[in-house]
């Protein structure tokens, strides 16, 4: 008899996981009240994994630096060519 009463009184609970922060919420379906929350457990990384991540960051930074450097060099060369052309045009106009 006590067991039947417990089954009848059992509340429907929804388990929802936030897609952004991965927090798990247990919510009472009838009242909408948050019953419990559980934060995402972070995976502990080994030293080797951390070193690999840092190497990737370093190589990415070097790649970006090289790309930016090449773009700046190209800009400088174009500007020098335009300047030289403009300077030669001025010389032609004065002649």
RAFENMO-V419323 format. One record per run of one state. SS is the DSSP state (a for helix, b for strand, c for the rest). FROM is the first residue (numbers start at 1). TO is the last residue. If there is no record, write none. Layout:
ss=SS from=FROM to=TO
ss=SS from=FROM to=TO
This chain:
ss=c from=1 to=1
ss=a from=2 to=9
ss=c from=10 to=12
ss=b from=13 to=17
ss=c from=18 to=23
ss=b from=24 to=28
ss=c from=29 to=33
ss=b from=34 to=38
ss=c from=39 to=46
ss=a from=47 to=94
ss=c from=95 to=95
